[in-house]
Structure formats: structure tokens, C-alpha cells
């Protein structure tokens, strides 16, 4: 489904619309666009989550002809979009609690089924905290019952809304306000954390995919694919957070792309527990290029630095590349 | 139709007659028979259309009910004890959002120590959650209250908890009048939501609310409960007209007109109290019983009207506020503010301790003789309490309390002669 893009310039990962066929072009604004999350919200400059959610929800709206209801976990997305009466949501939307978005989605889907409104579809969404930690029980329940809900996790790798604390999606060595870069093993500890897409796959639900805001077409395609199916579906979107990652607002897309190109964040699709497609790495990049752009990893570099930790992160990326076959056959791992 | 039927089954069939559209089920004793019954009724097609969701926790049970209710479905669940605590965040959320979910609470003690038997600690822990809390005195009332609860909840757009004593009612087989579907349909109109998630008319529900409006939202919840104070007796009267049974309402009094002593209580113990009072009246004691059916909203005026002529009021509670005393007593005393009535709190029946007529009669005689302490723990085994206190005084590492007491009590088998 990912049409290969011909890159005309070497050494770049960006591609302008003018080089793409019309159906491949990104459309920022158009009359047809539902703008499910309208402008004027209070997200930070360069917020990956606002971008990811806007493209994901709009793609879902397109896929189901606007017949969509969203349940939202507490978190950045909920807070920046709803200080009333400035709600950004142009679709029926409910926020209940931090840890129950998946269950609320289940309830909505059950009600729609009873009402005979199977034309109306349901998404539930939250950040990594609301998904991998506090909402995990409800999410796993929704998965195992195969409830007709697409769950979207916008993963910015920590509790950003409460001021950058570690979640189970926080990468190893990253500085957060609960994993400070002090002591002999600074940052988030190695050997902890969970990979939710793999856990979702273990439920053998119809569809699991990962995506990043570096490739919005890929994100849109995956949402579309998910909405063409019924049952429990999970889409895990990497959304860089300039504030929490200590990165330039202008680098959001670049960081998402580097996460994929280093192998740190494998972009894949799976059906019923089996991987069906992966986005290949175009040109392999050392993790250092990704890490150096983020102040949350600043303690790994400089003096004395922690080259052993950088090497450990590189080993994790290499393992992903190997495990998910992220390189073309022509390039050896 | 007259039936001999278990309380839980009666409630399941009553809920079925209310045509629920989404039922969330999670097992916890002693409510389990209710959701088992409903599961069977849904699976066999007797309740249709209806989605029966086997959720993974009570927190999910209430959350699924929230989603279903917000999407316009009539939603129901049941729980007890730890289950209510585990869903507490969603319990407050349901009332805060104004979603008319109906939930059965099969009253059970809260641990630790873990205990599956009946008291009212679970209800009282959620006293301020914004739900209407109705208490059933017997199984017929439990059945009737569920049908009334859906009407009340949906009219006011506010959730209702129907509380029935775990085991004492849920597991008791009694004669029950089961209404017909036509009768219930005539009484309970289809659910017409005040707010609904609908793509044709998109709304945001559950937005962030700051200091500019939060107090007003909370006040409006209180105002609704004030309206409920009027509607609860009206709905009970309408129910009585249609079904011929006088159940529900705010309060129910027995022999209170000339009573100098009135016992106030909630739930199934009212039956035992009525018999005790009959016995004491035969001895010439001017004593009556006031049963509170609606604990939230609390009927201050109705309670005052009945109690203000008495000399003394004994509040019999199956729960207590640790470090203070009575929970219901506090509300009763507020109702009696300024009235020259002596107040006593009797804590009884915690964790399923039997409340016997003999103990009640003796306690109430003490009250009339002015020998009762303001706060009394009825039938407390002082022997094991004092032994534990001695143990704690004697040794720092005195060990786990509950296990020490159980050892002192001895095994059940050792007491069988």
C-alpha cells in the first residue's frame, strides 16, 4: 500500500509535493477535509500529537463518511483541545477519565450496535501514559473481547501533560522529571518498559500498526485500512514532543523520521498477530544522530558522557532492524 | 405473577423488564447471581436488543456503562464492596457527566480484613458521589426499586444506585410479585437522552471546566437531587397506583405516631426491627421504627417530621466513620437540629455479624432506661478486643491484628459441641 517514492536528491529524506503524483500529495487544507480537530487549540508549537491526531482523525472521518464518535483519555490531547467553549472537536467527542478511554469506546460501540447504527464507527485515543500504563487494563479488555473500536495511541514517550514524567513507553536513558540524569545510571533505566504494539499483537486482534508523523500518508493509509475492518484495532503513532524531548519545534518531523531510519521505532503492520508489512529503512543512520537532537539524552554526550549507553541504544535499534527485517535484502545488517 | 424466587433472580428479571440496552458484568459476591441471571436472559434472547459485555474489572464496567449511556443506550451494571471502590473514579464521573446509569449494589463489607458478608460500608463510602442511593428493605422492594430507578434516573439525567443487603436479600428466596412486560412498559417510557454522542449533531462531552463554572455544575447536581426529593415519592405513588404495591419513597415509619423512642435504620434490618418493636410494644414501650429508603438525596424534612416528637432516637447503622462514629447518625442529627431529642448511635452487623432480636431488644431497653452509651458497638466481643490490646501493650511485634483475633476466637469446628 505504500507506493514507493522516488527521491531525486541524495542525502535528504524530504520530498516536496510537486515531485509526487496527485494522489500521493499531502493536503493541509481543503474544503473536503473534515478538520475534526479545528485550529485554535492550545498545543505547543511543533506538537507531534496535534499533528498526528489531526491526520489520523481526519483520515478516519473520510473513511467512514463522517460517521465517527471519539472517546478520549485524559492527557495533553484532551487538555489542549477542550478548554470550553473553545473545543476543537468537530465530531461527537467524550472525555471520561485517564484510564478508561478504551472501555468508554466499548460502551459507545455496544450502544451503536443495539441501536442498529453500525454505520457509525468508534475511535478511542490517548497518549502513552493513558494507553500503556493507567489505561492498559481497559485496553487489553477491549482487545480480547474484540470490541469494534480503533484505539489510537499518540506516543510521545512520557507523561507530558503533567510535566514530563516517565511512562512505560519512555526510552532507556531518557531524562524525565522522574528519571533524572544523575547517578551512575542516569535517565530511564535499561531493562524496563513495554512495547505495546507487540502486546497488542499478542491479543491476535484483526489489525495492529505503528506509524510516525514523519510519514502522514502512511498514517492516513493505516487509519483507512483500520477503518475498513471491524473488531479491535490498534494504531500506535510516534509523536515527538518538543517540550518533553528538549528538541527544536522545527525538528518534530525530522525526529520522527530519524526514529524510523535508525531502527529505534519500527514502522509495521500486523494482522491477527502476524506482521504483514514493514516500512523499510531507506538509509540506515546511527542512533547518535537521533539522540543528539534531544536534550533528554544530552547526558549521554560530552564529558564524561555515557558511550556505553549510546552503544546499548544502538544495540536495541539493531535488534529491531534484525527482528522486523527493516532493511532491504540488499543491505546487510 | 407470584413467584418463589431468589432476590438476585428477582432483580435480574426486573432489570430485564426495564429493557436495558447495555449490561456490563463483572463478578463479585454477593451480586454475582444478578449478572449471571441477566447474562442468561440476554444470551437466550429474552432481553433484546441488548449487549451483555463481560468486562475485565469494575472500573471497566462503569466505564463501558458511561460510554453506552453517552451514546444514548439504557445502561445497567451491578457491583458490591471492593468492586464499588475499584470503580469509584468512574462512579463520580458518571454522576458528574449526568448519565442516568442504574446500578445494583449488593451491600457488602469493605476490607481489610477481607470479608464477603453484608454491611453498608460500601454504600457509605460513596455517600458523596452524586448518585441517588435507594435502599431496599426486602426483596419485593428491591425488585420494585429497580423499575422506579430507571424512571427516576432518566427523568433527572442522574445515576441511581439501588442498594440491597448482600446475602440477606440477594440470596434469600421469597415470594415475589413479578410485574408483566406490558405493565412495566406503560410505567417506564423509552430512554430519551438529554445529551447524546451523535454524528448528526456533534457535541463535546467531558471538556475541561475551570473555576469559572465548576461550582455551578456541582450546584446543579445538588439542585437535581433536591428535585429528586419531590420525584421519589411521586414516582413511588405512581408505581403504587399501577402495580398496587407501596414500595420506595423517601422514608417509611412504623408505630412512630406516639413513639417516645424511634429507631432509624436502612435496608433489610428494618424487618427485624419491626418485629422487635412489636415485642417491646407488647411490654408497653412506646417505640417505633423509621426506615430511610432514600439515603441520597437525604430527606431532612421527612426525617425531622417523624422524629421531632420523640424523646430519643437510636440510629442503627451497618457502617461507621472510623474516628467519629455514625455516618447516618450525622445526617439524622442534622435533620433534628434544635429539636430536644437525645441521639444514640448503635453500630451493628458489621461484616455480616448477625443482628438478633434479642440483642436489639436489650439494646433498645438500655436506651429507654438511659443506660445506652452515645456510641455503642452492639454485640462487640470485648474479650478478643481486650486480649489484642494487651498483646499490643506487651510486645512491639504483636503481629497482624485480624489473624491474632481469629486465633483467639478459635476455629468454627472447635465451637461445635
Contacts between the chains, C-beta under 8 A, distances in Angstrom:
chain1	res1	chain2	res2	distance
A	66	B	199	6.1
A	67	B	199	4.9
A	68	B	199	6.4
A	69	B	71	6.8
A	69	B	197	4.7
A	69	B	199	6.8
A	71	B	67	6.2
A	72	B	206	7.8
A	78	B	208	7.3
A	79	B	208	6.0
A	82	B	204	6.1
A	82	B	207	4.0
A	82	B	208	5.1
A	83	B	207	7.3
A	83	B	208	5.2
A	83	B	210	7.2
A	84	B	204	7.4
A	84	B	207	4.4
A	84	B	208	6.9
A	84	B	209	6.7
A	87	B	204	4.2
A	87	B	207	5.9
A	89	B	202	7.1
A	89	B	204	5.1
A	90	B	202	6.2
A	91	B	199	6.7
A	91	B	202	5.1
A	92	B	197	3.9
A	92	B	198	5.8
A	92	B	199	5.9
A	92	B	201	7.8
A	92	B	202	4.6
A	92	B	203	6.1
A	93	B	197	7.7
A	93	B	202	7.3
A	93	B	203	7.7
A	93	B	204	4.8
A	93	B	205	7.1
A	94	B	67	7.2
A	94	B	70	5.3
A	94	B	197	6.0
A	94	B	204	7.7
A	94	B	205	4.4
A	94	B	206	5.2
A	95	B	204	8.0
A	95	B	205	7.3
A	95	B	206	3.6
A	95	B	207	6.9
A	96	B	63	6.4
A	96	B	66	5.2
A	96	B	67	7.4
A	96	B	90	7.1
A	96	B	93	5.3
A	96	B	97	7.2
A	96	B	206	5.8
A	97	B	63	7.0
A	97	B	89	5.8
A	97	B	90	6.3
A	97	B	93	5.6
A	99	B	59	7.1
A	99	B	89	7.8
A	100	B	59	6.6
A	100	B	60	7.0
A	100	B	63	3.6
A	100	B	66	7.5
A	100	B	90	6.3
A	103	B	55	7.0
A	103	B	59	7.6
A	103	B	60	4.3
A	103	B	63	3.5
A	103	B	64	5.0
A	103	B	67	6.8
A	104	B	63	5.4
A	104	B	64	7.3
A	104	B	66	5.7
A	104	B	67	3.7
A	104	B	70	7.6
A	105	B	67	6.3
A	106	B	53	6.5
A	106	B	55	7.9
A	106	B	60	7.8
A	106	B	63	7.9
A	106	B	64	5.0
A	106	B	67	6.3
A	107	B	22	6.4
A	107	B	24	7.7
A	107	B	53	7.8
A	107	B	63	6.8
A	107	B	64	3.9
A	107	B	65	6.2
A	107	B	66	6.1
A	107	B	67	2.4
A	107	B	68	3.8
A	107	B	69	7.4
A	107	B	70	7.5
A	107	B	71	6.9
A	107	B	73	7.9
A	107	B	75	7.2
A	108	B	67	4.3
A	108	B	68	6.9
A	108	B	70	6.9
A	108	B	71	4.4
A	108	B	197	6.3
A	109	B	67	7.8
A	110	B	22	4.6
A	110	B	51	3.9
A	110	B	53	5.9
A	110	B	64	6.8
A	110	B	67	7.5
A	110	B	68	5.3
A	110	B	73	7.0
A	111	B	21	6.6
A	111	B	22	5.8
A	111	B	51	7.7
A	111	B	67	7.1
A	111	B	68	4.3
A	111	B	69	7.8
A	111	B	71	3.6
A	111	B	72	6.0
A	111	B	73	3.6
A	111	B	75	7.8
A	112	B	71	6.1
A	113	B	49	7.9
A	113	B	51	5.8
A	114	B	21	4.4
A	114	B	22	6.5
A	114	B	49	4.6
A	114	B	50	6.4
A	114	B	51	5.5
A	114	B	73	5.6
A	115	B	21	7.7
A	115	B	71	7.7
A	115	B	72	6.7
A	115	B	73	6.9
A	116	B	49	7.6
A	120	B	199	5.9
A	137	B	56	6.0
A	137	B	57	5.9
A	137	B	59	7.3
A	137	B	60	7.0
A	138	B	56	7.3
A	138	B	57	7.7
A	138	B	59	7.2
A	138	B	60	5.1
A	138	B	63	6.3
A	140	B	56	6.9
A	141	B	55	6.0
A	141	B	56	3.4
A	141	B	57	7.3
A	141	B	60	5.4
A	144	B	56	7.6
A	145	B	53	7.1
A	145	B	54	7.1
A	147	B	53	7.9
